[in-house]
Amino acid sequence: MVKERVPMREQPVEVRVKNFDEVPLGYSEEEAIAEASRCLQCANYPCVKRCPVNIEIPKFVKQVAEGKFREAYYTLKENNPIPSIAGRVCPQESQCEGECTLGKVNQPINIGKLEAFVGDWAIDNNIREPINIVEKSEKVAVIGSGPTGISCAADLRKFGYKVTMFEALHKAGGVLQYGIPEFRLPKRIVNIELGFLEELGVEIQLNTIIGQHISFDEILNDFDAIYVGTGAGAPRFMNLAGEQLNGVYSANEFLIRTNLMKAYKFPEGSDTPILVGDRVAVIGAGNVAMDAARSALRYGADTHIIYRRTRNEAPARHEEFEHALQEGVIFHELQNPLRLNARAGWVDSITSTRMELGDPDEDGRRRPVPIENSDFTEKYDTVIEAIGTLPNRLFLERAEGLMVNKWGGIQVNEKLQTSIDKVFAGGDSISGGATVIQALGEGRIAAKNIHDYLSA
């Protein structure tokens, strides 16, 4: 039994801050086997209970330990259509790995990295899961090609339905394509795993905005059921004075320019520029904030994160937070911006106030409280607001009859069914921002409920 976790090889810090290549270098076959061999094969499988898509984790880990990588891939694909992606971006430390029995006395099994290893091994060896589809006549539309749409479409095709996926952008993948940087999730992997979806028989229509290019009523008339996975592409803002200044970005815009449009390759490899100053402030401390900060750093900026709580309350994954600090991002805790100050139409500085932590809020985190007479101003020439997102407003404005909740998300029942019987919804379109794996899980639940609806 190997007691210590097999470490993940990574690009050296001094090298990776100068490129957008993936930071973790992945396990070799020998390393994967050694790491998987640490698994205790618990009788009650606590890791599975915390997996939103119910992967048979001990089974696939045991298969890896035995060198049965093909079988491990088949096990993963039974519940997860995109293992190479989920293994990289799922917050395992707060889900499956967080429940790992071995983690009580040592480091838990590195489930995410093993999942990514198996998915990558299958890609490298051109492996496909065995599927026998019995075709049905009913047609289902999936609106949005992000994680929740992917899992729903995959399961619906396995049930035999004719599935058409509609994507507003020129590339499929949703947040996987536009939101997560290459150094965390290579787009080559995203495109390959989406290719598997097309091999299943899912038709993907790009550059198609429902409510603009095709009316929602037309989709309602043409399809027997609909799944809405339009995500949360609308940025939140703090409504600070000065947000209209040049040099102020939402994290959405900054990351879309960087990830989808490849602005870091401008002008030779991209037509999309991006202006990043010498000193960048990122407001927020979630995964999106870390992505934005680490991207700004790679553009050559002196990069700072401003957060109103402390690092202990930061919602970002531990790995992403640590990578940001290793790379030189400077973290300022207990600070809250009050206004953005201008110079000749451009942001020039931020005036903030210092905070202290008070009583816990409804989420259990201690509430930040302003300290009187503690305002101060610091120079920044670029500001990126990364404080969350909202469901796609354009779609909701054109989808007559869909009820929304007080947060602007689509209202659904326990079956993920909306106010229109034949329409189901999940992922960020109902929550306003969750995890990739939660979105995948909701897509699978919705697929089963759509199947039940069409079979009734």
C-alpha positions in Angstrom: 0.0 0.0 0.0 1.4 3.4 -1.1 0.8 5.7 1.9 1.4 9.1 0.4 -0.5 10.5 -2.6 1.4 10.3 -5.8 2.3 13.9 -6.6 1.1 15.5 -9.8 3.9 16.8 -12.0 3.3 20.4 -13.1 4.9 23.0 -15.3 7.5 25.0 -13.3 6.1 28.3 -12.1 8.7 30.4 -13.9 7.7 28.6 -17.2 4.0 28.4 -16.9 3.4 32.1 -16.1 4.7 32.8 -19.6 2.3 30.5 -21.5 -1.3 29.4 -21.5 -0.5 25.6 -21.6 -2.0 23.3 -19.1 -0.3 23.5 -15.7 -0.8 19.8 -14.4 1.2 17.4 -16.7 -1.0 14.4 -15.9 -0.2 10.9 -14.5 1.8 8.4 -16.4 0.4 4.8 -16.5 2.7 3.8 -13.7 1.8 6.8 -11.6 -1.9 6.3 -12.1 -1.6 2.6 -11.1 0.4 3.6 -8.0 -2.1 6.3 -6.9 -5.2 4.0 -7.6 -3.5 1.3 -5.5 -3.9 3.4 -2.4 -7.7 3.0 -2.5 -9.1 1.1 0.5 -12.1 -0.1 -1.4 -14.5 0.8 1.4 -17.6 -1.3 1.8 -20.0 1.7 2.1 -18.5 3.8 -0.8 -18.8 7.3 0.8 -17.1 8.9 -2.2 -20.0 7.7 -4.5 -22.6 9.3 -2.2 -21.1 12.7 -2.8 -20.7 12.4 -6.6 -23.5 14.4 -8.4 -23.4 11.9 -11.3 -23.0 8.8 -9.1 -19.8 7.5 -10.8 -18.9 4.1 -9.4 -15.6 5.5 -8.1 -14.2 2.5 -6.2 -14.9 0.3 -9.3 -13.1 2.6 -11.8 -10.2 3.2 -9.4 -9.7 -0.5 -8.8 -9.7 -1.1 -12.6 -7.0 1.6 -12.9 -5.0 -0.1 -10.1 -5.2 -3.3 -12.1 -4.1 -1.6 -15.3 -7.5 -2.1 -16.9 -7.8 1.4 -18.4 -10.3 0.5 -21.1 -12.7 -1.0 -18.5 -12.2 2.0 -16.2 -13.2 4.2 -19.1 -16.3 2.3 -19.7 -17.2 2.5 -16.0 -16.8 6.3 -16.1 -18.8 6.8 -19.3 -21.8 5.0 -17.8 -22.4 8.1 -15.7 -20.2 10.9 -17.1 -20.0 11.8 -20.8 -17.0 14.0 -20.4 -14.5 12.4 -17.9 -11.4 14.2 -19.3 -13.2 17.5 -18.6 -14.8 16.7 -15.3 -11.6 15.2 -13.9 -9.9 18.6 -14.5 -12.5 21.0 -13.3 -14.8 19.2 -10.8 -14.4 20.4 -7.2 -13.5 16.9 -6.0 -12.0 18.1 -2.7 -15.5 19.2 -1.5 -17.3 16.2 -3.0 -15.9 12.7 -3.6 -12.4 13.3 -2.3 -13.8 15.2 0.7 -15.6 11.9 1.8 -12.6 9.6 1.0 -12.0 7.4 4.1 -8.3 7.5 3.5 -8.4 11.3 3.8 -9.2 11.0 7.5 -5.7 9.7 8.2 -3.8 10.7 5.0 -4.3 12.5 1.7 -7.5 11.2 -0.1 -7.3 9.3 -3.3 -6.6 11.8 -6.2 -9.9 10.8 -7.8 -10.1 13.8 -10.2 -6.6 13.3 -11.6 -7.3 9.6 -12.1 -10.5 10.4 -13.9 -8.7 12.8 -16.2 -6.0 10.2 -16.8 -8.5 7.6 -17.9 -10.3 10.0 -20.1 -7.1 11.1 -21.7 -5.9 7.5 -22.1 -9.1 6.7 -24.0 -8.6 9.7 -26.3 -5.0 8.9 -27.0 -5.9 5.3 -27.8 -9.1 6.1 -29.8 -11.4 4.1 -27.4 -15.2 4.4 -27.7 -17.8 3.1 -25.2 -19.9 0.3 -26.6 -23.5 1.6 -27.2 -26.5 0.0 -28.8 -29.1 2.7 -29.6 -32.7 1.7 -30.3 -34.1 4.6 -32.3 -37.3 6.4 -31.3 -39.4 8.8 -33.3 -39.6 11.7 -30.8 -37.4 14.7 -31.2 -35.9 16.6 -28.3 -34.2 20.1 -28.4 -31.4 20.9 -26.1 -30.8 24.7 -25.8 -27.2 25.3 -24.9 -24.1 23.1 -25.3 -22.5 23.6 -21.9 -22.1 20.8 -19.3 -25.7 20.3 -18.4 -26.8 20.2 -22.1 -24.0 17.8 -22.9 -25.1 15.2 -20.3 -28.8 15.6 -21.1 -28.2 15.2 -24.8 -25.9 12.2 -24.3 -28.4 10.3 -22.2 -31.3 11.2 -24.4 -29.5 9.8 -27.4 -28.8 6.6 -25.5 -32.6 6.4 -24.9 -33.0 6.6 -28.6 -34.4 10.1 -29.1 -33.5 12.4 -32.0 -31.6 15.2 -30.3 -30.8 18.6 -31.7 -28.5 20.9 -29.7 -28.7 24.7 -30.3 -25.6 26.8 -29.4 -25.5 30.6 -29.7 -21.8 30.9 -30.1 -19.5 29.7 -33.0 -18.1 26.9 -30.9 -19.9 24.3 -28.7 -19.1 23.8 -25.0 -20.6 26.7 -23.2 -18.5 27.7 -20.1 -16.1 24.9 -20.9 -15.2 26.8 -24.1 -15.4 30.4 -23.1 -15.0 30.5 -19.3 -12.2 28.2 -18.3 -8.6 29.0 -19.4 -6.4 26.7 -21.4 -4.0 26.3 -18.4 -6.9 24.6 -16.6 -8.8 23.0 -19.4 -7.2 22.6 -22.8 -9.7 23.3 -25.6 -8.4 20.4 -27.6 -9.9 18.1 -24.9 -13.2 20.0 -24.9 -13.5 19.7 -28.7 -12.6 16.0 -28.7 -15.2 15.1 -26.0 -17.8 17.2 -27.8 -16.9 15.2 -31.0 -17.9 12.0 -29.1 -21.4 13.6 -28.6 -21.7 14.1 -32.4 -20.6 10.5 -32.9 -23.6 9.5 -30.8 -25.8 11.2 -33.3 -26.5 14.5 -31.6 -26.9 17.3 -34.1 -25.3 20.5 -33.0 -26.4 23.8 -34.6 -23.9 26.6 -33.9 -24.5 30.3 -34.2 -28.2 29.9 -33.4 -29.8 32.1 -30.8 -33.2 30.8 -29.7 -35.4 33.8 -29.5 -33.6 35.6 -32.3 -32.6 33.3 -35.1 -35.4 30.8 -34.2 -38.3 31.7 -32.1 -39.0 29.9 -28.9 -42.6 29.2 -30.2 -41.1 27.5 -33.2 -39.0 25.2 -31.0 -42.1 24.4 -29.0 -44.0 23.4 -32.1 -41.2 21.4 -33.7 -40.0 19.3 -30.8 -41.7 16.8 -28.5 -39.7 18.0 -25.5 -37.1 20.7 -24.7 -34.2 21.0 -22.3 -33.0 24.5 -21.4 -29.3 24.7 -20.4 -28.6 28.3 -21.4 -26.2 28.8 -18.5 -25.5 32.0 -16.6 -23.7 34.2 -19.2 -24.9 37.5 -17.9 -22.3 39.2 -15.5 -23.1 40.6 -12.1 -21.7 44.1 -11.3 -21.2 45.8 -8.0 -22.8 49.0 -9.4 -19.8 51.1 -8.4 -19.3 54.6 -9.5 -16.8 54.5 -12.4 -17.8 51.1 -13.8 -18.3 52.7 -17.2 -14.6 53.7 -17.5 -12.3 52.2 -20.0 -10.2 49.4 -18.5 -13.1 47.9 -16.5 -14.1 44.4 -17.5 -16.6 41.9 -16.3 -14.9 38.6 -15.8 -17.2 37.2 -18.6 -15.9 39.6 -21.2 -12.3 39.2 -20.1 -12.4 35.4 -20.1 -14.4 35.2 -23.4 -11.8 37.4 -25.1 -9.0 35.2 -23.6 -10.4 31.7 -23.9 -12.9 31.7 -26.8 -11.3 34.4 -29.0 -7.6 33.6 -28.1 -6.8 37.2 -27.4 -3.4 36.2 -26.0 -2.4 35.2 -29.5 -3.3 38.6 -31.0 -2.4 39.7 -33.7 -0.7 36.7 -35.3 -3.0 33.9 -34.1 -6.2 35.9 -33.2 -8.3 38.8 -34.5 -9.4 39.8 -31.0 -7.3 42.2 -29.0 -7.4 42.7 -25.3 -6.1 45.7 -23.3 -4.4 44.8 -20.0 -2.6 47.4 -18.0 0.4 47.2 -15.8 -1.5 46.8 -12.6 -4.7 44.7 -12.5 -7.3 44.3 -9.7 -9.6 41.3 -9.8 -12.6 41.8 -7.4 -13.8 38.4 -6.0 -12.3 35.2 -4.8 -14.1 32.4 -6.6 -12.8 30.1 -9.4 -13.7 32.7 -12.0 -11.7 35.3 -10.1 -8.7 33.0 -10.0 -9.0 32.2 -13.7 -9.2 36.0 -14.5 -6.2 36.8 -12.2 -4.0 34.0 -13.5 -4.8 35.0 -17.1 -4.0 38.7 -16.4 -0.7 37.6 -14.9 0.1 35.8 -18.1 -0.5 39.0 -20.0 2.4 40.4 -18.0 0.4 42.4 -15.4 1.1 42.9 -11.7 -2.1 41.2 -10.6 -4.0 41.6 -7.3 -7.2 40.0 -6.0 -9.4 42.1 -3.7 -11.8 40.2 -1.4 -14.0 41.4 1.3 -13.5 38.3 3.5 -10.4 36.3 4.2 -8.7 33.5 2.3 -10.5 31.0 4.7 -13.8 32.0 3.2 -12.7 32.2 -0.4 -15.0 30.0 -2.5 -12.3 29.1 -5.0 -11.0 25.6 -5.2 -7.9 25.1 -3.0 -5.8 24.0 -6.0 -6.7 27.1 -8.1 -6.1 29.4 -5.1 -2.7 27.9 -4.4 -1.7 28.0 -8.1 -2.6 31.7 -8.2 -0.4 32.4 -5.2 2.4 30.3 -6.5 2.3 32.3 -9.8 2.6 35.6 -8.0 -1.0 36.9 -7.7 -1.2 39.1 -4.6 -4.2 38.5 -2.4 -5.8 41.4 -0.4 -8.3 40.2 2.1 -10.8 42.2 4.1 -11.1 45.0 1.5 -14.3 46.1 -0.2 -14.2 48.5 -3.2 -16.4 51.6 -2.9 -15.7 53.4 -6.2 -13.5 53.4 -9.3 -11.6 56.6 -10.0 -10.9 58.1 -13.4 -8.1 59.7 -15.3 -8.8 60.9 -18.9 -11.7 58.4 -19.2 -9.7 55.4 -18.0 -9.8 53.7 -14.6 -6.8 55.0 -12.5 -7.4 53.8 -9.0 -9.8 52.1 -6.6 -11.1 53.6 -3.4 -11.9 50.8 -0.9 -12.8 50.4 2.8 -11.4 47.9 5.2 -13.6 45.2 6.6 -13.8 42.9 9.6 -15.7 39.6 10.0 -18.9 39.6 12.0 -21.5 37.0 12.7 -22.1 34.1 10.2 -24.6 34.7 7.3 -27.1 32.3 5.9 -24.3 30.3 4.2 -22.4 29.9 7.4 -19.6 32.3 6.4 -18.8 35.2 8.7 -20.4 38.4 7.3 -18.0 41.2 6.3 -18.6 44.4 8.2 -17.1 47.8 7.2 -14.7 49.5 9.6 -15.5 53.2 10.0 -13.0 55.8 8.7 -10.8 53.2 7.0 -11.2 54.2 3.4 -8.0 54.2 1.2 -7.1 54.5 -2.4 -4.7 52.3 -4.5 -3.6 52.7 -8.1 -4.9 50.2 -10.7 -5.2 50.7 -14.4 -7.4 47.6 -15.1 -10.3 46.3 -13.0 -12.0 42.9 -13.5 -15.2 42.2 -11.6 -15.7 38.5 -10.8 -18.5 38.5 -8.4 -20.9 36.0 -10.0 -23.2 35.6 -13.0 -26.9 35.6 -13.8 -29.0 33.4 -16.1 -29.1 34.4 -19.8 -31.4 37.3 -19.9 -31.9 37.5 -23.7 -33.3 34.0 -23.8 -35.6 34.5 -20.9 -37.0 37.7 -22.4 -38.0 35.8 -25.6 -39.3 32.6 -23.9 -42.8 33.6 -23.2 -44.5 31.4 -20.6 -41.4 30.3 -18.7 -41.7 31.4 -15.1 -38.5 32.6 -13.3 -37.7 32.7 -9.6 -36.7 35.8 -7.6 -33.0 35.4 -8.6 -33.8 35.4 -12.3 -33.3 31.6 -12.7 -35.9 29.4 -14.5 -38.4 28.0 -12.0 -38.5 24.2 -12.0 -40.1 21.5 -9.9 -38.5 18.4 -8.4 -38.4 16.8 -11.9 -36.6 19.9 -13.3 -39.9 20.6 -15.2 -40.7 24.2 -15.9 -44.0 26.0 -16.0 -44.4 24.6 -19.6 -45.0 20.8 -19.3 -42.8 19.8 -22.2 -39.9 22.1 -21.2 -37.3 21.1 -18.6 -34.3 23.1 -17.4 -31.1 22.7 -15.4 -27.6 23.8 -14.7 -26.8 27.5 -14.3 -30.0 28.5 -16.0 -31.9 27.6 -12.8 -29.2 28.2 -10.2 -27.3 31.3 -11.6 -23.9 29.6 -11.1 -23.0 26.2 -9.9 -20.3 23.6 -10.7 -19.7 21.7 -13.9 -20.4 18.4 -12.2 -23.6 19.6 -10.6 -24.7 20.8 -14.0 -23.8 17.4 -15.4 -25.9 15.7 -12.7 -28.9 17.8 -13.4 -28.7 17.1 -17.1 -28.8 13.4 -16.4 -31.8 13.8 -14.0 -33.6 15.8 -16.7 -32.9 13.3 -19.4 -34.5 10.5 -17.3 -37.5 12.7 -16.5 -37.9 13.7 -20.2 -37.8 10.0 -21.1 -40.5 9.3 -18.5 -42.6 12.3 -19.9 -42.3 11.1 -23.5 -43.0 7.5 -22.5 -46.2 8.3 -20.5 
